[in-house]
């Protein structure tokens, strides 16, 4: 349990954010403090050295006309930057100095007139002073001298120590403040997420109309809530569609099953009533109807799972349309007008045949006197058109006719011979072959279904090349 508490992977988002902010702030404060102290130290050092250099040049200028004993006492005074001044003759003897300078020279070396040398860090013998020393040679009426001026180092180090202490004290306080602010702000930011979680946890399949609260911030949390509501809306719509689907499927299966059960009960109670007419006119047709409905339902279920089986190959759509034309002319009382030209696609021949068969059967069911069949190649797409001169489909129903078990208002209501799944299967097969299907009004009245599929143009090119 203790190991889980110290494992970052098991921390809450709030805790991880707080710890991360504290670590980043600590590292940032450390780096910034070190950089600031370093820059401050070099700035103060350069300022002290420049002050010492300027004082030495002033002394050299005055010594050109005066002997060291006649120097202005103000030039020999020290301050926060100039810490010590010594003037030595050619023998290295101190002939003038600041008030707190030792009698012995800090730097025994002399410098020739007109020369200047930076002597670096120098510490007094009594260890009561640290200086950055600079030496200038000067020619005076009393002879050559060496002017040494030291920039005070101890005030610089004192300032650096003071600033370092202030940073050491304020740094942890600032880190603690940032950690607290992060903890509070992240908690406030996650509070809407928790409300969303609680609401989603309380939603069941019987409460899909519920929605999560959307904060008025317009930020990522609000977008998350909107996305959750959109997902709930899709789930509600899908759940409702599923319930309608199950209800309609049960209704469709109940009718043939009731007919078969009644026939079998009649045959059981009255064996003499079981004749060829009952079998041929009731039992066998209803059994076939129920089998076809179950097969359609299984096909749609596989399509929903994107597992619609396909045997890919070259399929000539014109051959399928010609076969349907022949079938219609032999079994239908309506006239068939066809305009069919070569069009080849890549896909499953059985599925494409079923797609065309469903469209043609739908047209035959609602046609008054004429069915139009069309097949052609337009560029890189193959186009199939199936139209009838029936009552047509209202525009507001065009999007619904491909839903499952949708019952349109009469006179295009589904008759007893249809399951209401034919056009839904057509839509799934077209989608599986990366095509589109559209509904339009037929010129002269009626409805027209137009299917567009990617054409296998390469096969035509290869065939032309072989010729």
RODO-2510 file (C-alpha; in nm, 4 decimals, decimal comma):
residues 467
     n   res          X          Y          Z
     1     x     0,0000     0,0000     0,0000
     2     x     0,2821     0,2407     0,0867
     3     x     0,4564     0,1566    -0,2408
     4     x     0,1398     0,2434    -0,4309
     5     x     0,1251     0,5805    -0,2579
     6     x     0,4766     0,6752    -0,3677
     7     x     0,4427     0,5423    -0,7212
     8     x     0,3800     0,8416    -0,9521
     9     x     0,1794     0,6268    -1,1923
    10     x    -0,0821     0,5762    -0,9179
    11     x    -0,1097     0,9425    -0,8250
    12     x    -0,4183     1,1398    -0,9155
    13     x    -0,3984     1,3954    -1,1949
    14     x    -0,4222     1,6718    -0,9378
    15     x    -0,1277     1,5355    -0,7388
    16     x     0,0847     1,4697    -1,0481
    17     x     0,0201     1,8215    -1,1781
    18     x     0,1094     1,9754    -0,8413
    19     x     0,4310     1,7751    -0,8050
    20     x     0,5298     1,8471    -1,1656
    21     x     0,4670     2,2197    -1,1199
    22     x     0,6684     2,2209    -0,7958
    23     x     0,9608     2,0365    -0,9573
    24     x     0,9619     2,2611    -1,2637
    25     x     0,9383     2,5710    -1,0452
    26     x     1,2207     2,4496    -0,8186
    27     x     1,4492     2,3754    -1,1119
    28     x     1,3561     2,7017    -1,2812
    29     x     1,4120     2,9025    -0,9633
    30     x     1,7469     2,7318    -0,9037
    31     x     1,8717     2,7982    -1,2547
    32     x     1,7382     3,1551    -1,2581
    33     x     1,8830     3,2314    -0,9139
    34     x     2,2254     3,0958    -1,0074
    35     x     2,2246     3,2919    -1,3315
    36     x     2,1108     3,6099    -1,1560
    37     x     2,3787     3,5784    -0,8836
    38     x     2,6457     3,5149    -1,1445
    39     x     2,5408     3,8142    -1,3549
    40     x     2,5087     4,0358    -1,0466
    41     x     2,8541     3,9337    -0,9214
    42     x     3,0235     4,0082    -1,2542
    43     x     2,8341     4,3378    -1,2866
    44     x     2,9410     4,4565    -0,9396
    45     x     3,2973     4,3342    -0,9987
    46     x     3,3192     4,5225    -1,3272
    47     x     3,1736     4,8332    -1,1620
    48     x     3,4325     4,8191    -0,8786
    49     x     3,7178     4,7670    -1,1255
    50     x     3,6011     5,0577    -1,3406
    51     x     3,5781     5,2811    -1,0331
    52     x     3,9333     5,1837    -0,9295
    53     x     4,0601     5,2438    -1,2853
    54     x     3,8931     5,5879    -1,2989
    55     x     4,0422     5,6885    -0,9573
    56     x     4,3895     5,5758    -1,0661
    57     x     4,3669     5,7874    -1,3836
    58     x     4,2580     6,0898    -1,1793
    59     x     4,5570     6,0464    -0,9500
    60     x     4,7945     6,0090    -1,2447
    61     x     4,6608     6,3326    -1,3971
    62     x     4,7134     6,5308    -1,0759
    63     x     5,0570     6,3801    -1,0084
    64     x     5,1834     6,5258    -1,3343
    65     x     5,1898     6,8667    -1,1617
    66     x     5,1947     6,7857    -0,7899
    67     x     5,4074     6,5724    -0,5660
    68     x     5,2298     6,2959    -0,3716
    69     x     5,2328     6,4993    -0,0515
    70     x     5,0296     6,7764    -0,2177
    71     x     4,7539     6,5536    -0,3521
    72     x     4,3906     6,6467    -0,2906
    73     x     4,2800     6,4448     0,0154
    74     x     3,9515     6,3711    -0,1598
    75     x     4,1326     6,1675    -0,4252
    76     x     4,2801     5,9482    -0,1514
    77     x     3,9415     5,8791     0,0075
    78     x     3,7702     5,5379    -0,0222
    79     x     3,4053     5,4417    -0,0710
    80     x     3,1899     5,1377    -0,1405
    81     x     3,3775     5,0634    -0,4615
    82     x     3,7319     5,2008    -0,4118
    83     x     3,8721     5,0123    -0,1134
    84     x     4,2397     5,1081    -0,0946
    85     x     4,4922     5,3487    -0,2532
    86     x     4,8722     5,3363    -0,2301
    87     x     5,1338     5,5499    -0,4076
    88     x     5,4901     5,4134    -0,4099
    89     x     5,8133     5,5748    -0,5235
    90     x     6,0711     5,4054    -0,7436
    91     x     6,2077     5,2142    -0,4412
    92     x     5,8690     5,0635    -0,3483
    93     x     5,8150     5,2843    -0,0463
    94     x     5,4592     5,4045     0,0198
    95     x     5,4680     5,7845     0,0012
    96     x     5,0897     5,8440     0,0051
    97     x     4,7908     5,6228     0,0796
    98     x     4,4270     5,6148     0,1805
    99     x     4,3459     5,6411     0,5469
   100     x     4,2910     5,2706     0,6105
   101     x     4,5750     5,1431     0,3888
   102     x     4,8607     4,9528     0,5561
   103     x     5,2102     5,1043     0,5703
   104     x     5,3586     4,8192     0,3744
   105     x     5,2782     4,8069     0,0026
   106     x     5,0225     4,5424    -0,0983
   107     x     5,1973     4,5055    -0,4343
   108     x     5,5760     4,5526    -0,4137
   109     x     5,6235     4,5755    -0,7892
   110     x     5,6553     4,9178    -0,9518
   111     x     5,5253     5,0249    -1,2919
   112     x     5,7049     5,2506    -1,5366
   113     x     5,5459     5,5891    -1,6125
   114     x     5,2777     5,5696    -1,8829
   115     x     5,2050     5,1996    -1,8213
   116     x     4,9021     5,0403    -1,6524
   117     x     4,8698     4,6853    -1,5249
   118     x     4,5709     4,4947    -1,3808
   119     x     4,7087     4,2932    -1,0888
   120     x     4,4007     4,0814    -1,0256
   121     x     4,2809     3,9643    -0,6867
   122     x     4,4995     4,0826    -0,3970
   123     x     4,4438     4,0205    -0,0266
   124     x     4,6098     4,2240     0,2479
   125     x     4,8577     4,0537     0,4769
   126     x     4,6311     4,1096     0,7765
   127     x     4,3457     3,9461     0,5844
   128     x     4,1262     4,2452     0,6532
   129     x     4,0716     4,3349     0,2917
   130     x     4,0144     4,1802    -0,0534
   131     x     4,0736     4,3918    -0,3627
   132     x     4,0906     4,3861    -0,7406
   133     x     4,4121     4,5836    -0,7862
   134     x     4,5184     4,8014    -1,0773
   135     x     4,8570     4,9822    -1,1043
   136     x     4,9492     5,2904    -1,3117
   137     x     5,2914     5,4472    -1,3575
   138     x     5,3152     5,8274    -1,3283
   139     x     5,5940     6,0839    -1,3727
   140     x     5,5827     6,3537    -1,0979
   141     x     5,8006     6,6569    -1,0219
   142     x     5,9554     6,4447    -0,7451
   143     x     6,0246     6,1518    -0,9730
   144     x     5,8407     5,8460    -1,1045
   145     x     5,5785     5,6794    -0,8809
   146     x     5,3387     5,3832    -0,9022
   147     x     4,9754     5,4428    -0,8233
   148     x     4,7860     5,1294    -0,7046
   149     x     4,4126     5,1390    -0,6498
   150     x     4,2054     4,8436    -0,5303
   151     x     3,8372     4,7915    -0,6028
   152     x     3,6679     4,6636    -0,2865
   153     x     3,5645     4,2993    -0,3148
   154     x     3,4057     4,2502     0,0249
   155     x     3,1024     4,4785    -0,0422
   156     x     3,0371     4,2859    -0,3625
   157     x     3,0492     3,9537    -0,1817
   158     x     2,8297     4,0941     0,0951
   159     x     2,5660     4,2002    -0,1574
   160     x     2,5814     3,8601    -0,3277
   161     x     2,5408     3,6811     0,0047
   162     x     2,2429     3,8993     0,0984
   163     x     2,0710     3,8383    -0,2344
   164     x     2,1441     3,4647    -0,2095
   165     x     1,9848     3,4508     0,1375
   166     x     1,6776     3,6368     0,0116
   167     x     1,6462     3,3960    -0,2816
   168     x     1,6947     3,0957    -0,0535
   169     x     1,4142     3,2201     0,1711
   170     x     1,1731     3,3405    -0,0966
   171     x     1,2364     3,0531    -0,3393
   172     x     1,0703     2,7776    -0,1314
   173     x     0,7850     3,0136    -0,0462
   174     x     0,7302     3,0840    -0,4163
   175     x     0,7462     2,7106    -0,4989
   176     x     0,4945     2,6378    -0,2238
   177     x     0,2670     2,9145    -0,3549
   178     x     0,2866     2,7776    -0,7107
   179     x     0,2192     2,4217    -0,5871
   180     x    -0,0844     2,5396    -0,3890
   181     x    -0,2159     2,7451    -0,6806
   182     x    -0,1669     2,4492    -0,9174
   183     x    -0,3475     2,2151    -0,6784
   184     x    -0,6414     2,4538    -0,6453
   185     x    -0,6617     2,5435    -1,0156
   186     x    -0,6307     2,1853    -1,1383
   187     x    -0,8945     2,0820    -0,8861
   188     x    -1,1247     2,3542    -1,0160
   189     x    -1,0534     2,2560    -1,3768
   190     x    -1,1264     1,8899    -1,3051
   191     x    -1,4450     1,9592    -1,1105
   192     x    -1,6583     1,9754    -1,4311
   193     x    -1,4961     1,6492    -1,5422
   194     x    -1,6025     1,4887    -1,2165
   195     x    -1,9580     1,6163    -1,2671
   196     x    -1,9516     1,4697    -1,6189
   197     x    -1,8237     1,1373    -1,4807
   198     x    -2,0924     1,1228    -1,2134
   199     x    -2,3656     1,2009    -1,4645
   200     x    -2,2380     0,9438    -1,7165
   201     x    -2,2104     0,6809    -1,4411
   202     x    -2,5768     0,7371    -1,3557
   203     x    -2,7001     0,6993    -1,7147
   204     x    -2,8377     0,3575    -1,8062
   205     x    -2,9895     0,2196    -2,1230
   206     x    -3,3288     0,3357    -1,9959
   207     x    -3,2021     0,6928    -1,9459
   208     x    -3,0211     0,7629    -2,2704
   209     x    -3,2132     1,0892    -2,3018
   210     x    -3,0015     1,2268    -2,0143
   211     x    -2,7199     1,4687    -2,1027
   212     x    -2,4077     1,5789    -1,9161
   213     x    -2,3749     1,9416    -1,7998
   214     x    -2,1785     2,1654    -2,0358
   215     x    -1,9730     2,4337    -1,8530
   216     x    -2,0044     2,7834    -2,0025
   217     x    -1,6273     2,8226    -2,0378
   218     x    -1,5991     2,7211    -2,4023
   219     x    -1,2699     2,5426    -2,3301
   220     x    -1,1559     2,1825    -2,3744
   221     x    -1,3782     2,0636    -2,0861
   222     x    -1,6801     2,2188    -2,2535
   223     x    -1,5814     2,0518    -2,5807
   224     x    -1,5511     1,7202    -2,3928
   225     x    -1,9006     1,7632    -2,2502
   226     x    -2,0402     1,8500    -2,5935
   227     x    -1,8696     1,5432    -2,7422
   228     x    -2,0135     1,3255    -2,4631
   229     x    -2,3614     1,4621    -2,5349
   230     x    -2,3176     1,3933    -2,9048
   231     x    -2,2087     1,0380    -2,8214
   232     x    -2,5104     0,9941    -2,5926
   233     x    -2,7345     1,1213    -2,8703
   234     x    -2,5844     0,8655    -3,1093
   235     x    -2,6272     0,5911    -2,8494
   236     x    -2,9865     0,6970    -2,7911
   237     x    -3,0571     0,6985    -3,1636
   238     x    -2,8840     0,3634    -3,2139
   239     x    -3,0614     0,2100    -2,9171
   240     x    -3,3972     0,3325    -3,0427
   241     x    -3,3187     0,2052    -3,3927
   242     x    -3,2152    -0,1305    -3,2486
   243     x    -3,5362    -0,1598    -3,0510
   244     x    -3,7405    -0,0691    -3,3579
   245     x    -3,5388    -0,3180    -3,5602
   246     x    -3,6003    -0,5983    -3,3100
   247     x    -3,9679    -0,5083    -3,2881
   248     x    -4,0094    -0,5009    -3,6659
   249     x    -3,8101    -0,8224    -3,7116
   250     x    -4,0263    -0,9947    -3,4502
   251     x    -4,3376    -0,8696    -3,6242
   252     x    -4,2149    -0,9890    -3,9649
   253     x    -4,1196    -1,3319    -3,8297
   254     x    -4,4417    -1,3706    -3,6325
   255     x    -4,6624    -1,3768    -3,9420
   256     x    -4,4982    -1,6685    -4,1328
   257     x    -4,4318    -1,8516    -3,8083
   258     x    -4,7986    -1,8239    -3,7111
   259     x    -4,9033    -1,9514    -4,0540
   260     x    -4,6665    -2,2497    -4,0307
   261     x    -4,7743    -2,3254    -3,6715
   262     x    -5,1417    -2,3119    -3,7678
   263     x    -5,0833    -2,5427    -4,0628
   264     x    -4,8908    -2,7936    -3,8525
   265     x    -5,1518    -2,7876    -3,5758
   266     x    -5,4243    -2,8418    -3,8358
   267     x    -5,2283    -3,1329    -3,9834
   268     x    -5,1783    -3,2760    -3,6329
   269     x    -5,5428    -3,2502    -3,5350
   270     x    -5,6884    -3,3225    -3,8784
   271     x    -5,4407    -3,5364    -4,0739
   272     x    -5,6889    -3,5595    -4,3575
   273     x    -5,6567    -3,1805    -4,4098
   274     x    -5,2813    -3,2035    -4,4849
   275     x    -5,2876    -3,2011    -4,8626
   276     x    -5,0656    -3,0668    -5,1413
   277     x    -5,2562    -2,7376    -5,1553
   278     x    -5,1834    -2,6590    -4,7890
   279     x    -4,8186    -2,7463    -4,8325
   280     x    -4,7655    -2,5670    -5,1636
   281     x    -4,9774    -2,2591    -5,0926
   282     x    -4,9097    -2,1997    -4,7228
   283     x    -4,6322    -2,3973    -4,5550
   284     x    -4,3620    -2,3863    -4,8222
   285     x    -4,4090    -2,0144    -4,9211
   286     x    -4,4142    -1,9017    -4,5579
   287     x    -4,1079    -2,1145    -4,4800
   288     x    -3,9218    -1,9594    -4,7722
   289     x    -4,0324    -1,6132    -4,6638
   290     x    -3,9039    -1,6714    -4,3106
   291     x    -3,5762    -1,8180    -4,4408
   292     x    -3,5199    -1,5193    -4,6708
   293     x    -3,5948    -1,2775    -4,3893
   294     x    -3,3473    -1,4504    -4,1578
   295     x    -3,0811    -1,4473    -4,4296
   296     x    -3,1417    -1,0755    -4,4857
   297     x    -3,1122    -1,0063    -4,1154
   298     x    -2,7850    -1,1992    -4,0947
   299     x    -2,6466    -1,0128    -4,3948
   300     x    -2,7339    -0,6749    -4,2379
   301     x    -2,5816    -0,7849    -3,9066
   302     x    -2,2541    -0,8703    -4,0829
   303     x    -2,2693    -0,5378    -4,2655
   304     x    -2,3068    -0,3557    -3,9319
   305     x    -1,9867    -0,5227    -3,8139
   306     x    -1,8098    -0,4360    -4,1415
   307     x    -1,7764    -0,8077    -4,2110
   308     x    -1,9783    -0,8262    -4,5304
   309     x    -1,8056    -1,1110    -4,7192
   310     x    -1,6632    -1,0237    -5,0591
   311     x    -1,5097    -1,2313    -5,3348
   312     x    -1,3306    -0,9680    -5,5335
   313     x    -1,3204    -1,0060    -5,9082
   314     x    -1,4156    -0,8413    -6,2354
   315     x    -1,7935    -0,8047    -6,2679
   316     x    -1,9709    -0,6956    -6,5868
   317     x    -2,2713    -0,4941    -6,4756
   318     x    -2,4191    -0,4978    -6,8251
   319     x    -2,4479    -0,8769    -6,8059
   320     x    -2,6370    -0,8496    -6,4762
   321     x    -2,8746    -0,5871    -6,6200
   322     x    -2,9335    -0,7968    -6,9330
   323     x    -3,0208    -1,0982    -6,7175
   324     x    -3,2669    -0,8891    -6,5157
   325     x    -3,4191    -0,7547    -6,8364
   326     x    -3,4785    -1,1088    -6,9602
   327     x    -3,6287    -1,2137    -6,6236
   328     x    -3,8649    -0,9165    -6,6158
   329     x    -3,9899    -0,9708    -6,9676
   330     x    -4,0691    -1,3328    -6,8870
   331     x    -4,2383    -1,2825    -6,5478
   332     x    -4,3807    -0,9290    -6,5427
   333     x    -4,6793    -0,7630    -6,7032
   334     x    -4,5014    -0,4264    -6,7220
   335     x    -4,2955    -0,3158    -7,0211
   336     x    -3,9176    -0,2995    -6,9893
   337     x    -3,7119    -0,0324    -7,1622
   338     x    -3,3385    -0,0832    -7,1456
   339     x    -3,0332     0,1205    -7,2389
   340     x    -2,7412    -0,1003    -7,1458
   341     x    -2,3775    -0,0562    -7,2439
   342     x    -2,0598    -0,2241    -7,1213
   343     x    -1,9519    -0,1348    -6,7687
   344     x    -1,7099    -0,3387    -6,5580
   345     x    -1,6329    -0,3032    -6,1887
   346     x    -1,4313    -0,4912    -5,9299
   347     x    -1,6351    -0,6537    -5,6557
   348     x    -1,8403    -0,9503    -5,5417
   349     x    -2,0575    -1,0767    -5,8288
   350     x    -2,3201    -1,2361    -5,5982
   351     x    -2,3651    -0,9209    -5,3925
   352     x    -2,3829    -0,6947    -5,6965
   353     x    -2,6362    -0,9286    -5,8570
   354     x    -2,8449    -0,9173    -5,5410
   355     x    -2,8224    -0,5368    -5,5350
   356     x    -2,9555    -0,5101    -5,8895
   357     x    -3,2200    -0,7778    -5,8226
   358     x    -3,3504    -0,5890    -5,5166
   359     x    -3,3721    -0,2622    -5,7110
   360     x    -3,5496    -0,4297    -6,0022
   361     x    -3,7948    -0,6136    -5,7739
   362     x    -3,8696    -0,2877    -5,5936
   363     x    -3,9387    -0,1173    -5,9274
   364     x    -4,1576    -0,4057    -6,0495
   365     x    -4,3583    -0,3969    -5,7267
   366     x    -4,4510    -0,0302    -5,7707
   367     x    -4,4467     0,0214    -6,1494
   368     x    -4,7705     0,0977    -6,3267
   369     x    -4,6667    -0,0019    -6,6772
   370     x    -4,2983     0,0672    -6,7470
   371     x    -3,9591    -0,0096    -6,5917
   372     x    -3,6450     0,1627    -6,7211
   373     x    -3,3050    -0,0074    -6,6922
   374     x    -2,9854     0,1812    -6,7645
   375     x    -2,6160     0,0929    -6,7454
   376     x    -2,3255     0,2979    -6,8753
   377     x    -1,9653     0,3998    -6,8176
   378     x    -1,8939     0,7647    -6,7310
   379     x    -1,5238     0,8294    -6,7124
   380     x    -1,3928     0,6228    -6,4227
   381     x    -1,7328     0,5314    -6,2749
   382     x    -2,0041     0,2860    -6,3721
   383     x    -2,3641     0,4048    -6,3432
   384     x    -2,6736     0,1872    -6,2974
   385     x    -3,0231     0,3347    -6,3192
   386     x    -3,3486     0,1586    -6,2279
   387     x    -3,6713     0,3591    -6,2636
   388     x    -4,0449     0,2890    -6,2556
   389     x    -4,3539     0,4914    -6,3506
   390     x    -4,5303     0,4271    -6,0220
   391     x    -4,6557     0,6832    -5,7692
   392     x    -4,2994     0,7907    -5,6807
   393     x    -4,1437     0,8680    -5,3440
   394     x    -4,1978     1,1983    -5,1590
   395     x    -3,8757     1,3979    -5,1309
   396     x    -3,8950     1,4048    -4,7516
   397     x    -3,8851     1,0232    -4,7541
   398     x    -3,5803     0,9819    -4,9779
   399     x    -3,3394     0,9498    -4,6851
   400     x    -3,5646     0,7018    -4,5018
   401     x    -3,6292     0,4455    -4,7714
   402     x    -3,2897     0,2831    -4,7062
   403     x    -3,3659     0,2314    -4,3369
   404     x    -3,4687    -0,1096    -4,2186
   405     x    -3,8380    -0,1957    -4,1913
   406     x    -3,9388     0,1577    -4,2858
   407     x    -4,3034     0,1681    -4,3927
   408     x    -4,3844     0,4538    -4,6290
   409     x    -4,7320     0,5884    -4,6668
   410     x    -4,9471     0,4232    -4,9304
   411     x    -4,9366     0,3714    -5,2219
   412     x    -4,5670     0,2764    -5,1885
   413     x    -4,6266     0,0724    -4,8727
   414     x    -4,4588    -0,2632    -4,8530
   415     x    -4,6821    -0,5392    -4,9769
   416     x    -4,7129    -0,8822    -4,8243
   417     x    -4,4367    -1,0230    -5,0387
   418     x    -4,1593    -0,7921    -4,9184
   419     x    -3,9652    -0,7914    -4,5947
   420     x    -3,8800    -0,4194    -4,5935
   421     x    -3,5079    -0,4950    -4,6006
   422     x    -3,4415    -0,4945    -4,9752
   423     x    -3,3332    -0,1310    -5,0102
   424     x    -3,1403    -0,1442    -4,6802
   425     x    -2,9409    -0,4359    -4,8231
   426     x    -2,8862    -0,2401    -5,1457
   427     x    -2,7411     0,0519    -4,9484
   428     x    -2,5063    -0,1772    -4,7522
   429     x    -2,3794    -0,3533    -5,0673
   430     x    -2,3210    -0,0212    -5,2446
   431     x    -2,1300     0,1132    -4,9425
   432     x    -1,9204    -0,2064    -4,9221
   433     x    -1,8182    -0,1478    -5,2858
   434     x    -1,7283     0,2185    -5,2184
   435     x    -2,0161     0,3483    -5,4264
   436     x    -2,3127     0,5801    -5,3806
   437     x    -2,6870     0,5502    -5,4350
   438     x    -2,9290     0,8349    -5,4965
   439     x    -3,3022     0,8738    -5,5459
   440     x    -3,4599     1,1169    -5,7893
   441     x    -3,7913     1,1759    -5,9592
   442     x    -3,8377     0,9988    -6,2895
   443     x    -3,9224     1,2198    -6,5834
   444     x    -4,2889     1,1633    -6,6488
   445     x    -4,3593     1,0424    -6,2946
   446     x    -4,2260     0,7710    -6,0704
   447     x    -3,9009     0,7074    -5,8889
   448     x    -3,5461     0,6546    -6,0138
   449     x    -3,2620     0,4857    -5,8210
   450     x    -2,9100     0,5640    -5,9463
   451     x    -2,6075     0,3641    -5,8294
   452     x    -2,2535     0,4844    -5,8965
   453     x    -1,9591     0,2458    -5,8529
   454     x    -1,5847     0,2831    -5,9230
   455     x    -1,5254     0,1350    -6,2687
   456     x    -1,2451    -0,1054    -6,3514
   457     x    -1,1053     0,1101    -6,6310
   458     x    -0,7710    -0,0717    -6,6311
   459     x    -0,9342    -0,3878    -6,7615
   460     x    -1,0626    -0,1984    -7,0677
   461     x    -0,7186    -0,0509    -7,1274
   462     x    -0,5601    -0,3948    -7,1025
   463     x    -0,8211    -0,5409    -7,3371
   464     x    -0,7606    -0,2653    -7,5940
   465     x    -0,3850    -0,3165    -7,5677
   466     x    -0,4179    -0,6909    -7,6278
   467     x    -0,6097    -0,6225    -7,9494
***
